[in-house]
């Protein structure tokens, strides 16, 4: 029976490959769209038009050392002054 060329070997025998290519393109497009929308979502630490607060890693480490009791208050203050 004559068909319209969409049976076995339709599209020049590339039916399976074109379907796979379409699926890959849809997945890549979905990932791209998700990442674009994710970047626009309001984050609880910052507003929609601001950047997240950047914390100096040296100050963060200094606070952690003070919190663990590795350094005392005087040394913490002295080193903090040196960093700022």
mmCIF file of the N, C-alpha and C atoms, coordinates in Angstrom:
data_MODEL
# 
_entry.id   MODEL 
# 
loop_
_atom_site.group_PDB 
_atom_site.id 
_atom_site.type_symbol 
_atom_site.label_atom_id 
_atom_site.label_alt_id 
_atom_site.label_comp_id 
_atom_site.label_asym_id 
_atom_site.label_entity_id 
_atom_site.label_seq_id 
_atom_site.pdbx_PDB_ins_code 
_atom_site.Cartn_x 
_atom_site.Cartn_y 
_atom_site.Cartn_z 
_atom_site.occupancy 
_atom_site.B_iso_or_equiv 
_atom_site.pdbx_formal_charge 
_atom_site.auth_seq_id 
_atom_site.auth_comp_id 
_atom_site.auth_asym_id 
_atom_site.auth_atom_id 
_atom_site.pdbx_PDB_model_num 
ATOM 1   N N  . UNK A 1 1  ? 0.840  -1.171 0.000  1.00 0.00 ? 1  UNK A N  1 
ATOM 2   C CA . UNK A 1 1  ? 0.000  0.000  0.000  1.00 0.00 ? 1  UNK A CA 1 
ATOM 3   C C  . UNK A 1 1  ? 0.882  1.230  0.000  1.00 0.00 ? 1  UNK A C  1 
ATOM 4   N N  . UNK A 1 2  ? 0.504  2.227  -0.741 1.00 0.00 ? 2  UNK A N  1 
ATOM 5   C CA . UNK A 1 2  ? 1.314  3.432  -0.825 1.00 0.00 ? 2  UNK A CA 1 
ATOM 6   C C  . UNK A 1 2  ? 1.004  4.349  0.352  1.00 0.00 ? 2  UNK A C  1 
ATOM 7   N N  . UNK A 1 3  ? 2.056  4.836  0.939  1.00 0.00 ? 3  UNK A N  1 
ATOM 8   C CA . UNK A 1 3  ? 1.887  5.768  2.040  1.00 0.00 ? 3  UNK A CA 1 
ATOM 9   C C  . UNK A 1 3  ? 2.387  7.133  1.632  1.00 0.00 ? 3  UNK A C  1 
ATOM 10  N N  . UNK A 1 4  ? 2.553  7.968  2.624  1.00 0.00 ? 4  UNK A N  1 
ATOM 11  C CA . UNK A 1 4  ? 3.007  9.322  2.359  1.00 0.00 ? 4  UNK A CA 1 
ATOM 12  C C  . UNK A 1 4  ? 4.495  9.488  2.678  1.00 0.00 ? 4  UNK A C  1 
ATOM 13  N N  . UNK A 1 5  ? 5.205  8.403  2.826  1.00 0.00 ? 5  UNK A N  1 
ATOM 14  C CA . UNK A 1 5  ? 6.633  8.487  3.076  1.00 0.00 ? 5  UNK A CA 1 
ATOM 15  C C  . UNK A 1 5  ? 7.008  8.643  4.533  1.00 0.00 ? 5  UNK A C  1 
ATOM 16  N N  . UNK A 1 6  ? 6.056  8.431  5.434  1.00 0.00 ? 6  UNK A N  1 
ATOM 17  C CA . UNK A 1 6  ? 6.365  8.587  6.857  1.00 0.00 ? 6  UNK A CA 1 
ATOM 18  C C  . UNK A 1 6  ? 6.494  7.255  7.560  1.00 0.00 ? 6  UNK A C  1 
ATOM 19  N N  . UNK A 1 7  ? 6.431  6.193  6.820  1.00 0.00 ? 7  UNK A N  1 
ATOM 20  C CA . UNK A 1 7  ? 6.574  4.871  7.423  1.00 0.00 ? 7  UNK A CA 1 
ATOM 21  C C  . UNK A 1 7  ? 8.039  4.548  7.576  1.00 0.00 ? 7  UNK A C  1 
ATOM 22  N N  . UNK A 1 8  ? 8.383  3.326  7.368  1.00 0.00 ? 8  UNK A N  1 
ATOM 23  C CA . UNK A 1 8  ? 9.772  2.915  7.468  1.00 0.00 ? 8  UNK A CA 1 
ATOM 24  C C  . UNK A 1 8  ? 10.566 3.613  6.381  1.00 0.00 ? 8  UNK A C  1 
ATOM 25  N N  . UNK A 1 9  ? 11.614 4.268  6.751  1.00 0.00 ? 9  UNK A N  1 
ATOM 26  C CA . UNK A 1 9  ? 12.449 4.955  5.785  1.00 0.00 ? 9  UNK A CA 1 
ATOM 27  C C  . UNK A 1 9  ? 11.952 6.325  5.416  1.00 0.00 ? 9  UNK A C  1 
ATOM 28  N N  . UNK A 1 10 ? 10.979 6.855  6.110  1.00 0.00 ? 10 UNK A N  1 
ATOM 29  C CA . UNK A 1 10 ? 10.498 8.204  5.840  1.00 0.00 ? 10 UNK A CA 1 
ATOM 30  C C  . UNK A 1 10 ? 11.590 9.222  6.110  1.00 0.00 ? 10 UNK A C  1 
ATOM 31  N N  . UNK A 1 11 ? 11.540 10.347 5.482  1.00 0.00 ? 11 UNK A N  1 
ATOM 32  C CA . UNK A 1 11 ? 12.514 11.425 5.578  1.00 0.00 ? 11 UNK A CA 1 
ATOM 33  C C  . UNK A 1 11 ? 13.899 10.924 5.165  1.00 0.00 ? 11 UNK A C  1 
ATOM 34  N N  . UNK A 1 12 ? 13.935 10.079 4.164  1.00 0.00 ? 12 UNK A N  1 
ATOM 35  C CA . UNK A 1 12 ? 15.217 9.596  3.667  1.00 0.00 ? 12 UNK A CA 1 
ATOM 36  C C  . UNK A 1 12 ? 15.916 8.652  4.620  1.00 0.00 ? 12 UNK A C  1 
ATOM 37  N N  . UNK A 1 13 ? 15.181 7.970  5.473  1.00 0.00 ? 13 UNK A N  1 
ATOM 38  C CA . UNK A 1 13 ? 15.792 7.044  6.415  1.00 0.00 ? 13 UNK A CA 1 
ATOM 39  C C  . UNK A 1 13 ? 16.331 7.708  7.662  1.00 0.00 ? 13 UNK A C  1 
ATOM 40  N N  . UNK A 1 14 ? 16.033 8.968  7.856  1.00 0.00 ? 14 UNK A N  1 
ATOM 41  C CA . UNK A 1 14 ? 16.553 9.712  9.007  1.00 0.00 ? 14 UNK A CA 1 
ATOM 42  C C  . UNK A 1 14 ? 15.492 9.927  10.074 1.00 0.00 ? 14 UNK A C  1 
ATOM 43  N N  . UNK A 1 15 ? 14.416 9.191  10.041 1.00 0.00 ? 15 UNK A N  1 
ATOM 44  C CA . UNK A 1 15 ? 13.331 9.385  11.008 1.00 0.00 ? 15 UNK A CA 1 
ATOM 45  C C  . UNK A 1 15 ? 13.789 9.229  12.444 1.00 0.00 ? 15 UNK A C  1 
ATOM 46  N N  . UNK A 1 16 ? 14.527 8.177  12.740 1.00 0.00 ? 16 UNK A N  1 
ATOM 47  C CA . UNK A 1 16 ? 15.002 7.944  14.106 1.00 0.00 ? 16 UNK A CA 1 
ATOM 48  C C  . UNK A 1 16 ? 16.021 8.971  14.546 1.00 0.00 ? 16 UNK A C  1 
ATOM 49  N N  . UNK A 1 17 ? 16.929 9.309  13.630 1.00 0.00 ? 17 UNK A N  1 
ATOM 50  C CA . UNK A 1 17 ? 17.957 10.279 13.962 1.00 0.00 ? 17 UNK A CA 1 
ATOM 51  C C  . UNK A 1 17 ? 17.351 11.665 14.160 1.00 0.00 ? 17 UNK A C  1 
ATOM 52  N N  . UNK A 1 18 ? 16.408 12.042 13.316 1.00 0.00 ? 18 UNK A N  1 
ATOM 53  C CA . UNK A 1 18 ? 15.795 13.365 13.451 1.00 0.00 ? 18 UNK A CA 1 
ATOM 54  C C  . UNK A 1 18 ? 14.964 13.447 14.727 1.00 0.00 ? 18 UNK A C  1 
ATOM 55  N N  . UNK A 1 19 ? 14.322 12.344 15.102 1.00 0.00 ? 19 UNK A N  1 
ATOM 56  C CA . UNK A 1 19 ? 13.561 12.345 16.357 1.00 0.00 ? 19 UNK A CA 1 
ATOM 57  C C  . UNK A 1 19 ? 14.494 12.504 17.546 1.00 0.00 ? 19 UNK A C  1 
ATOM 58  N N  . UNK A 1 20 ? 15.625 11.824 17.508 1.00 0.00 ? 20 UNK A N  1 
ATOM 59  C CA . UNK A 1 20 ? 16.605 11.937 18.586 1.00 0.00 ? 20 UNK A CA 1 
ATOM 60  C C  . UNK A 1 20 ? 17.180 13.351 18.643 1.00 0.00 ? 20 UNK A C  1 
ATOM 61  N N  . UNK A 1 21 ? 17.468 13.916 17.481 1.00 0.00 ? 21 UNK A N  1 
ATOM 62  C CA . UNK A 1 21 ? 17.984 15.278 17.424 1.00 0.00 ? 21 UNK A CA 1 
ATOM 63  C C  . UNK A 1 21 ? 16.967 16.276 17.980 1.00 0.00 ? 21 UNK A C  1 
ATOM 64  N N  . UNK A 1 22 ? 15.711 16.101 17.649 1.00 0.00 ? 22 UNK A N  1 
ATOM 65  C CA . UNK A 1 22 ? 14.657 16.972 18.165 1.00 0.00 ? 22 UNK A CA 1 
ATOM 66  C C  . UNK A 1 22 ? 14.566 16.861 19.684 1.00 0.00 ? 22 UNK A C  1 
ATOM 67  N N  . UNK A 1 23 ? 14.646 15.647 20.204 1.00 0.00 ? 23 UNK A N  1 
ATOM 68  C CA . UNK A 1 23 ? 14.592 15.442 21.648 1.00 0.00 ? 23 UNK A CA 1 
ATOM 69  C C  . UNK A 1 23 ? 15.773 16.125 22.331 1.00 0.00 ? 23 UNK A C  1 
ATOM 70  N N  . UNK A 1 24 ? 16.964 15.977 21.779 1.00 0.00 ? 24 UNK A N  1 
ATOM 71  C CA . UNK A 1 24 ? 18.149 16.613 22.361 1.00 0.00 ? 24 UNK A CA 1 
ATOM 72  C C  . UNK A 1 24 ? 17.998 18.131 22.354 1.00 0.00 ? 24 UNK A C  1 
ATOM 73  N N  . UNK A 1 25 ? 17.521 18.688 21.248 1.00 0.00 ? 25 UNK A N  1 
ATOM 74  C CA . UNK A 1 25 ? 17.326 20.137 21.169 1.00 0.00 ? 25 UNK A CA 1 
ATOM 75  C C  . UNK A 1 25 ? 16.287 20.628 22.169 1.00 0.00 ? 25 UNK A C  1 
ATOM 76  N N  . UNK A 1 26 ? 15.229 19.854 22.366 1.00 0.00 ? 26 UNK A N  1 
ATOM 77  C CA . UNK A 1 26 ? 14.213 20.235 23.353 1.00 0.00 ? 26 UNK A CA 1 
ATOM 78  C C  . UNK A 1 26 ? 14.778 20.206 24.771 1.00 0.00 ? 26 UNK A C  1 
ATOM 79  N N  . UNK A 1 27 ? 15.587 19.219 25.079 1.00 0.00 ? 27 UNK A N  1 
ATOM 80  C CA . UNK A 1 27 ? 16.190 19.139 26.412 1.00 0.00 ? 27 UNK A CA 1 
ATOM 81  C C  . UNK A 1 27 ? 17.148 20.301 26.632 1.00 0.00 ? 27 UNK A C  1 
ATOM 82  N N  . UNK A 1 28 ? 17.993 20.585 25.649 1.00 0.00 ? 28 UNK A N  1 
ATOM 83  C CA . UNK A 1 28 ? 18.933 21.701 25.775 1.00 0.00 ? 28 UNK A CA 1 
ATOM 84  C C  . UNK A 1 28 ? 18.183 23.025 25.907 1.00 0.00 ? 28 UNK A C  1 
ATOM 85  N N  . UNK A 1 29 ? 17.138 23.204 25.125 1.00 0.00 ? 29 UNK A N  1 
ATOM 86  C CA . UNK A 1 29 ? 16.328 24.420 25.233 1.00 0.00 ? 29 UNK A CA 1 
ATOM 87  C C  . UNK A 1 29 ? 15.657 24.544 26.589 1.00 0.00 ? 29 UNK A C  1 
ATOM 88  N N  . UNK A 1 30 ? 15.177 23.431 27.124 1.00 0.00 ? 30 UNK A N  1 
ATOM 89  C CA . UNK A 1 30 ? 14.559 23.447 28.453 1.00 0.00 ? 30 UNK A CA 1 
ATOM 90  C C  . UNK A 1 30 ? 15.554 23.809 29.540 1.00 0.00 ? 30 UNK A C  1 
ATOM 91  N N  . UNK A 1 31 ? 16.751 23.257 29.445 1.00 0.00 ? 31 UNK A N  1 
ATOM 92  C CA . UNK A 1 31 ? 17.788 23.586 30.431 1.00 0.00 ? 31 UNK A CA 1 
ATOM 93  C C  . UNK A 1 31 ? 18.159 25.061 30.336 1.00 0.00 ? 31 UNK A C  1 
ATOM 94  N N  . UNK A 1 32 ? 18.317 25.563 29.116 1.00 0.00 ? 32 UNK A N  1 
ATOM 95  C CA . UNK A 1 32 ? 18.649 26.970 28.927 1.00 0.00 ? 32 UNK A CA 1 
ATOM 96  C C  . UNK A 1 32 ? 17.555 27.874 29.502 1.00 0.00 ? 32 UNK A C  1 
ATOM 97  N N  . UNK A 1 33 ? 16.314 27.543 29.236 1.00 0.00 ? 33 UNK A N  1 
ATOM 98  C CA . UNK A 1 33 ? 15.195 28.331 29.749 1.00 0.00 ? 33 UNK A CA 1 
ATOM 99  C C  . UNK A 1 33 ? 15.144 28.277 31.271 1.00 0.00 ? 33 UNK A C  1 
ATOM 100 N N  . UNK A 1 34 ? 15.344 27.097 31.841 1.00 0.00 ? 34 UNK A N  1 
ATOM 101 C CA . UNK A 1 34 ? 15.310 26.947 33.301 1.00 0.00 ? 34 UNK A CA 1 
ATOM 102 C C  . UNK A 1 34 ? 16.406 27.785 33.948 1.00 0.00 ? 34 UNK A C  1 
ATOM 103 N N  . UNK A 1 35 ? 17.618 27.743 33.382 1.00 0.00 ? 35 UNK A N  1 
ATOM 104 C CA . UNK A 1 35 ? 18.724 28.509 33.955 1.00 0.00 ? 35 UNK A CA 1 
ATOM 105 C C  . UNK A 1 35 ? 18.488 30.007 33.818 1.00 0.00 ? 35 UNK A C  1 
ATOM 106 N N  . UNK A 1 36 ? 17.902 30.440 32.720 1.00 0.00 ? 36 UNK A N  1 
ATOM 107 C CA . UNK A 1 36 ? 17.618 31.857 32.527 1.00 0.00 ? 36 UNK A CA 1 
ATOM 108 C C  . UNK A 1 36 ? 16.574 32.337 33.533 1.00 0.00 ? 36 UNK A C  1 
ATOM 109 N N  . UNK A 1 37 ? 15.542 31.541 33.741 1.00 0.00 ? 37 UNK A N  1 
ATOM 110 C CA . UNK A 1 37 ? 14.509 31.924 34.707 1.00 0.00 ? 37 UNK A CA 1 
ATOM 111 C C  . UNK A 1 37 ? 15.012 31.816 36.136 1.00 0.00 ? 37 UNK A C  1 
ATOM 112 N N  . UNK A 1 38 ? 15.871 30.859 36.422 1.00 0.00 ? 38 UNK A N  1 
ATOM 113 C CA . UNK A 1 38 ? 16.423 30.684 37.760 1.00 0.00 ? 38 UNK A CA 1 
ATOM 114 C C  . UNK A 1 38 ? 17.243 31.901 38.171 1.00 0.00 ? 38 UNK A C  1 
ATOM 115 N N  . UNK A 1 39 ? 17.961 32.487 37.241 1.00 0.00 ? 39 UNK A N  1 
ATOM 116 C CA . UNK A 1 39 ? 18.775 33.653 37.543 1.00 0.00 ? 39 UNK A CA 1 
ATOM 117 C C  . UNK A 1 39 ? 17.951 34.886 37.857 1.00 0.00 ? 39 UNK A C  1 
ATOM 118 N N  . UNK A 1 40 ? 16.708 34.918 37.408 1.00 0.00 ? 40 UNK A N  1 
ATOM 119 C CA . UNK A 1 40 ? 15.844 36.086 37.651 1.00 0.00 ? 40 UNK A CA 1 
ATOM 120 C C  . UNK A 1 40 ? 15.035 35.979 38.933 1.00 0.00 ? 40 UNK A C  1 
ATOM 121 N N  . UNK A 1 41 ? 14.984 34.800 39.496 1.00 0.00 ? 41 UNK A N  1 
ATOM 122 C CA . UNK A 1 41 ? 14.165 34.613 40.693 1.00 0.00 ? 41 UNK A CA 1 
ATOM 123 C C  . UNK A 1 41 ? 14.736 35.411 41.863 1.00 0.00 ? 41 UNK A C  1 
ATOM 124 N N  . UNK A 1 42 ? 13.859 36.013 42.640 1.00 0.00 ? 42 UNK A N  1 
ATOM 125 C CA . UNK A 1 42 ? 14.300 36.767 43.810 1.00 0.00 ? 42 UNK A CA 1 
ATOM 126 C C  . UNK A 1 42 ? 14.895 35.802 44.822 1.00 0.00 ? 42 UNK A C  1 
ATOM 127 N N  . UNK A 1 43 ? 16.043 36.151 45.305 1.00 0.00 ? 43 UNK A N  1 
ATOM 128 C CA . UNK A 1 43 ? 16.730 35.341 46.296 1.00 0.00 ? 43 UNK A CA 1 
ATOM 129 C C  . UNK A 1 43 ? 16.479 35.965 47.658 1.00 0.00 ? 43 UNK A C  1 
ATOM 130 N N  . UNK A 1 44 ? 16.319 35.173 48.717 1.00 0.00 ? 44 UNK A N  1 
ATOM 131 C CA . UNK A 1 44 ? 16.016 35.757 50.031 1.00 0.00 ? 44 UNK A CA 1 
ATOM 132 C C  . UNK A 1 44 ? 17.117 36.659 50.572 1.00 0.00 ? 44 UNK A C  1 
ATOM 133 N N  . UNK A 1 45 ? 18.357 36.523 50.085 1.00 0.00 ? 45 UNK A N  1 
ATOM 134 C CA . UNK A 1 45 ? 19.436 37.342 50.610 1.00 0.00 ? 45 UNK A CA 1 
ATOM 135 C C  . UNK A 1 45 ? 19.599 38.664 49.887 1.00 0.00 ? 45 UNK A C  1 
ATOM 136 N N  . UNK A 1 46 ? 18.960 38.807 48.753 1.00 0.00 ? 46 UNK A N  1 
ATOM 137 C CA . UNK A 1 46 ? 19.083 40.056 48.020 1.00 0.00 ? 46 UNK A CA 1 
ATOM 138 C C  . UNK A 1 46 ? 17.832 40.299 47.199 1.00 0.00 ? 46 UNK A C  1 
ATOM 139 N N  . UNK A 1 47 ? 17.650 41.535 46.825 1.00 0.00 ? 47 UNK A N  1 
ATOM 140 C CA . UNK A 1 47 ? 16.485 41.905 46.046 1.00 0.00 ? 47 UNK A CA 1 
ATOM 141 C C  . UNK A 1 47 ? 16.659 41.543 44.586 1.00 0.00 ? 47 UNK A C  1 
ATOM 142 N N  . UNK A 1 48 ? 15.658 41.819 43.789 1.00 0.00 ? 48 UNK A N  1 
ATOM 143 C CA . UNK A 1 48 ? 15.723 41.428 42.381 1.00 0.00 ? 48 UNK A CA 1 
ATOM 144 C C  . UNK A 1 48 ? 16.763 42.195 41.583 1.00 0.00 ? 48 UNK A C  1 
ATOM 145 N N  . UNK A 1 49 ? 17.128 43.404 42.001 1.00 0.00 ? 49 UNK A N  1 
ATOM 146 C CA . UNK A 1 49 ? 18.054 44.217 41.224 1.00 0.00 ? 49 UNK A CA 1 
ATOM 147 C C  . UNK A 1 49 ? 19.420 44.362 41.873 1.00 0.00 ? 49 UNK A C  1 
ATOM 148 N N  . UNK A 1 50 ? 19.664 43.644 42.955 1.00 0.00 ? 50 UNK A N  1 
ATOM 149 C CA . UNK A 1 50 ? 20.952 43.776 43.623 1.00 0.00 ? 50 UNK A CA 1 
ATOM 150 C C  . UNK A 1 50 ? 21.731 42.474 43.508 1.00 0.00 ? 50 UNK A C  1 
ATOM 151 N N  . UNK A 1 51 ? 23.012 42.574 43.767 1.00 0.00 ? 51 UNK A N  1 
ATOM 152 C CA . UNK A 1 51 ? 23.846 41.384 43.756 1.00 0.00 ? 51 UNK A CA 1 
ATOM 153 C C  . UNK A 1 51 ? 23.927 40.817 45.164 1.00 0.00 ? 51 UNK A C  1 
ATOM 154 N N  . UNK A 1 52 ? 24.189 39.525 45.302 1.00 0.00 ? 52 UNK A N  1 
ATOM 155 C CA . UNK A 1 52 ? 24.288 38.958 46.640 1.00 0.00 ? 52 UNK A CA 1 
ATOM 156 C C  . UNK A 1 52 ? 25.469 39.558 47.392 1.00 0.00 ? 52 UNK A C  1 
ATOM 157 N N  . UNK A 1 53 ? 25.329 39.712 48.694 1.00 0.00 ? 53 UNK A N  1 
ATOM 158 C CA . UNK A 1 53 ? 26.424 40.295 49.451 1.00 0.00 ? 53 UNK A CA 1 
ATOM 159 C C  . UNK A 1 53 ? 27.654 39.397 49.385 1.00 0.00 ? 53 UNK A C  1 
ATOM 160 N N  . UNK A 1 54 ? 28.794 40.005 49.095 1.00 0.00 ? 54 UNK A N  1 
ATOM 161 C CA . UNK A 1 54 ? 30.033 39.259 49.023 1.00 0.00 ? 54 UNK A CA 1 
ATOM 162 C C  . UNK A 1 54 ? 30.754 39.392 50.360 1.00 0.00 ? 54 UNK A C  1 
ATOM 163 N N  . UNK A 1 55 ? 31.140 38.275 50.908 1.00 0.00 ? 55 UNK A N  1 
ATOM 164 C CA . UNK A 1 55 ? 31.815 38.277 52.195 1.00 0.00 ? 55 UNK A CA 1 
ATOM 165 C C  . UNK A 1 55 ? 33.279 37.971 51.964 1.00 0.00 ? 55 UNK A C  1 
ATOM 166 N N  . UNK A 1 56 ? 34.131 38.776 52.553 1.00 0.00 ? 56 UNK A N  1 
ATOM 167 C CA . UNK A 1 56 ? 35.554 38.559 52.417 1.00 0.00 ? 56 UNK A CA 1 
ATOM 168 C C  . UNK A 1 56 ? 35.914 37.247 53.114 1.00 0.00 ? 56 UNK A C  1 
ATOM 169 N N  . UNK A 1 57 ? 36.588 36.378 52.412 1.00 0.00 ? 57 UNK A N  1 
ATOM 170 C CA . UNK A 1 57 ? 36.893 35.060 52.962 1.00 0.00 ? 57 UNK A CA 1 
ATOM 171 C C  . UNK A 1 57 ? 37.823 35.153 54.162 1.00 0.00 ? 57 UNK A C  1 
ATOM 172 N N  . UNK A 1 58 ? 38.731 36.131 54.180 1.00 0.00 ? 58 UNK A N  1 
ATOM 173 C CA . UNK A 1 58 ? 39.635 36.275 55.319 1.00 0.00 ? 58 UNK A CA 1 
ATOM 174 C C  . UNK A 1 58 ? 38.868 36.642 56.584 1.00 0.00 ? 58 UNK A C  1 
ATOM 175 N N  . UNK A 1 59 ? 37.891 37.538 56.452 1.00 0.00 ? 59 UNK A N  1 
ATOM 176 C CA . UNK A 1 59 ? 37.077 37.900 57.622 1.00 0.00 ? 59 UNK A CA 1 
ATOM 177 C C  . UNK A 1 59 ? 36.212 36.724 58.076 1.00 0.00 ? 59 UNK A C  1 
ATOM 178 N N  . UNK A 1 60 ? 35.705 35.971 57.114 1.00 0.00 ? 60 UNK A N  1 
ATOM 179 C CA . UNK A 1 60 ? 34.891 34.808 57.465 1.00 0.00 ? 60 UNK A CA 1 
ATOM 180 C C  . UNK A 1 60 ? 35.724 33.786 58.237 1.00 0.00 ? 60 UNK A C  1 
ATOM 181 N N  . UNK A 1 61 ? 36.937 33.527 57.771 1.00 0.00 ? 61 UNK A N  1 
ATOM 182 C CA . UNK A 1 61 ? 37.815 32.574 58.456 1.00 0.00 ? 61 UNK A CA 1 
ATOM 183 C C  . UNK A 1 61 ? 38.175 33.093 59.833 1.00 0.00 ? 61 UNK A C  1 
ATOM 184 N N  . UNK A 1 62 ? 38.435 34.392 59.930 1.00 0.00 ? 62 UNK A N  1 
ATOM 185 C CA . UNK A 1 62 ? 38.772 34.993 61.224 1.00 0.00 ? 62 UNK A CA 1 
ATOM 186 C C  . UNK A 1 62 ? 37.621 34.830 62.213 1.00 0.00 ? 62 UNK A C  1 
ATOM 187 N N  . UNK A 1 63 ? 36.394 35.092 61.758 1.00 0.00 ? 63 UNK A N  1 
ATOM 188 C CA . UNK A 1 63 ? 35.231 34.908 62.641 1.00 0.00 ? 63 UNK A CA 1 
ATOM 189 C C  . UNK A 1 63 ? 35.064 33.455 63.054 1.00 0.00 ? 63 UNK A C  1 
ATOM 190 N N  . UNK A 1 64 ? 35.296 32.537 62.114 1.00 0.00 ? 64 UNK A N  1 
ATOM 191 C CA . UNK A 1 64 ? 35.185 31.114 62.443 1.00 0.00 ? 64 UNK A CA 1 
ATOM 192 C C  . UNK A 1 64 ? 36.217 30.701 63.488 1.00 0.00 ? 64 UNK A C  1 
ATOM 193 N N  . UNK A 1 65 ? 37.438 31.196 63.336 1.00 0.00 ? 65 UNK A N  1 
ATOM 194 C CA . UNK A 1 65 ? 38.486 30.864 64.311 1.00 0.00 ? 65 UNK A CA 1 
ATOM 195 C C  . UNK A 1 65 ? 38.143 31.424 65.688 1.00 0.00 ? 65 UNK A C  1 
ATOM 196 N N  . UNK A 1 66 ? 37.597 32.629 65.718 1.00 0.00 ? 66 UNK A N  1 
ATOM 197 C CA . UNK A 1 66 ? 37.191 33.225 66.997 1.00 0.00 ? 66 UNK A CA 1 
ATOM 198 C C  . UNK A 1 66 ? 36.036 32.434 67.612 1.00 0.00 ? 66 UNK A C  1 
ATOM 199 N N  . UNK A 1 67 ? 35.091 32.016 66.773 1.00 0.00 ? 67 UNK A N  1 
ATOM 200 C CA . UNK A 1 67 ? 33.939 31.250 67.280 1.00 0.00 ? 67 UNK A CA 1 
ATOM 201 C C  . UNK A 1 67 ? 34.374 29.891 67.825 1.00 0.00 ? 67 UNK A C  1 
ATOM 202 N N  . UNK A 1 68 ? 35.399 29.289 67.232 1.00 0.00 ? 68 UNK A N  1 
ATOM 203 C CA . UNK A 1 68 ? 35.884 27.987 67.722 1.00 0.00 ? 68 UNK A CA 1 
ATOM 204 C C  . UNK A 1 68 ? 36.781 28.132 68.944 1.00 0.00 ? 68 UNK A C  1 
ATOM 205 N N  . UNK A 1 69 ? 37.159 29.359 69.285 1.00 0.00 ? 69 UNK A N  1 
ATOM 206 C CA . UNK A 1 69 ? 38.005 29.588 70.448 1.00 0.00 ? 69 UNK A CA 1 
ATOM 207 C C  . UNK A 1 69 ? 39.487 29.465 70.143 1.00 0.00 ? 69 UNK A C  1 
ATOM 208 N N  . UNK A 1 70 ? 39.867 29.457 68.884 1.00 0.00 ? 70 UNK A N  1 
ATOM 209 C CA . UNK A 1 70 ? 41.274 29.340 68.520 1.00 0.00 ? 70 UNK A CA 1 
ATOM 210 C C  . UNK A 1 70 ? 42.034 30.633 68.805 1.00 0.00 ? 70 UNK A C  1 
ATOM 211 N N  . UNK A 1 71 ? 41.337 31.759 68.762 1.00 0.00 ? 71 UNK A N  1 
ATOM 212 C CA . UNK A 1 71 ? 41.959 33.047 69.061 1.00 0.00 ? 71 UNK A CA 1 
ATOM 213 C C  . UNK A 1 71 ? 41.074 33.776 70.067 1.00 0.00 ? 71 UNK A C  1 
ATOM 214 N N  . UNK A 1 72 ? 41.686 34.683 70.835 1.00 0.00 ? 72 UNK A N  1 
ATOM 215 C CA . UNK A 1 72 ? 40.905 35.434 71.821 1.00 0.00 ? 72 UNK A CA 1 
ATOM 216 C C  . UNK A 1 72 ? 40.405 36.748 71.212 1.00 0.00 ? 72 UNK A C  1 
ATOM 217 N N  . UNK A 1 73 ? 39.661 37.515 72.008 1.00 0.00 ? 73 UNK A N  1 
ATOM 218 C CA . UNK A 1 73 ? 39.023 38.737 71.528 1.00 0.00 ? 73 UNK A CA 1 
ATOM 219 C C  . UNK A 1 73 ? 40.049 39.770 71.082 1.00 0.00 ? 73 UNK A C  1 
ATOM 220 N N  . UNK A 1 74 ? 41.135 39.920 71.848 1.00 0.00 ? 74 UNK A N  1 
ATOM 221 C CA . UNK A 1 74 ? 42.158 40.915 71.483 1.00 0.00 ? 74 UNK A CA 1 
ATOM 222 C C  . UNK A 1 74 ? 42.799 40.579 70.140 1.00 0.00 ? 74 UNK A C  1 
ATOM 223 N N  . UNK A 1 75 ? 43.155 39.310 69.941 1.00 0.00 ? 75 UNK A N  1 
ATOM 224 C CA . UNK A 1 75 ? 43.769 38.919 68.680 1.00 0.00 ? 75 UNK A CA 1 
ATOM 225 C C  . UNK A 1 75 ? 42.775 39.061 67.532 1.00 0.00 ? 75 UNK A C  1 
ATOM 226 N N  . UNK A 1 76 ? 41.498 38.726 67.796 1.00 0.00 ? 76 UNK A N  1 
ATOM 227 C CA . UNK A 1 76 ? 40.462 38.882 66.772 1.00 0.00 ? 76 UNK A CA 1 
ATOM 228 C C  . UNK A 1 76 ? 40.354 40.340 66.332 1.00 0.00 ? 76 UNK A C  1 
ATOM 229 N N  . UNK A 1 77 ? 40.282 41.256 67.328 1.00 0.00 ? 77 UNK A N  1 
ATOM 230 C CA . UNK A 1 77 ? 40.159 42.683 67.007 1.00 0.00 ? 77 UNK A CA 1 
ATOM 231 C C  . UNK A 1 77 ? 41.386 43.191 66.250 1.00 0.00 ? 77 UNK A C  1 
ATOM 232 N N  . UNK A 1 78 ? 42.584 42.766 66.690 1.00 0.00 ? 78 UNK A N  1 
ATOM 233 C CA . UNK A 1 78 ? 43.810 43.221 66.048 1.00 0.00 ? 78 UNK A CA 1 
ATOM 234 C C  . UNK A 1 78 ? 43.878 42.753 64.592 1.00 0.00 ? 78 UNK A C  1 
ATOM 235 N N  . UNK A 1 79 ? 43.555 41.502 64.364 1.00 0.00 ? 79 UNK A N  1 
ATOM 236 C CA . UNK A 1 79 ? 43.615 40.966 63.005 1.00 0.00 ? 79 UNK A CA 1 
ATOM 237 C C  . UNK A 1 79 ? 42.506 41.555 62.112 1.00 0.00 ? 79 UNK A C  1 
ATOM 238 N N  . UNK A 1 80 ? 41.348 41.805 62.712 1.00 0.00 ? 80 UNK A N  1 
ATOM 239 C CA . UNK A 1 80 ? 40.263 42.408 61.966 1.00 0.00 ? 80 UNK A CA 1 
ATOM 240 C C  . UNK A 1 80 ? 40.644 43.814 61.500 1.00 0.00 ? 80 UNK A C  1 
ATOM 241 N N  . UNK A 1 81 ? 41.276 44.581 62.384 1.00 0.00 ? 81 UNK A N  1 
ATOM 242 C CA . UNK A 1 81 ? 41.754 45.928 62.026 1.00 0.00 ? 81 UNK A CA 1 
ATOM 243 C C  . UNK A 1 81 ? 42.761 45.833 60.880 1.00 0.00 ? 81 UNK A C  1 
ATOM 244 N N  . UNK A 1 82 ? 43.614 44.828 60.939 1.00 0.00 ? 82 UNK A N  1 
ATOM 245 C CA . UNK A 1 82 ? 44.617 44.669 59.881 1.00 0.00 ? 82 UNK A CA 1 
ATOM 246 C C  . UNK A 1 82 ? 43.997 44.326 58.538 1.00 0.00 ? 82 UNK A C  1 
ATOM 247 N N  . UNK A 1 83 ? 42.895 43.601 58.559 1.00 0.00 ? 83 UNK A N  1 
ATOM 248 C CA . UNK A 1 83 ? 42.227 43.232 57.308 1.00 0.00 ? 83 UNK A CA 1 
ATOM 249 C C  . UNK A 1 83 ? 41.419 44.384 56.735 1.00 0.00 ? 83 UNK A C  1 
ATOM 250 N N  . UNK A 1 84 ? 40.861 45.202 57.612 1.00 0.00 ? 84 UNK A N  1 
ATOM 251 C CA . UNK A 1 84 ? 40.033 46.309 57.127 1.00 0.00 ? 84 UNK A CA 1 
ATOM 252 C C  . UNK A 1 84 ? 40.903 47.495 56.880 1.00 0.00 ? 84 UNK A C  1 
# 
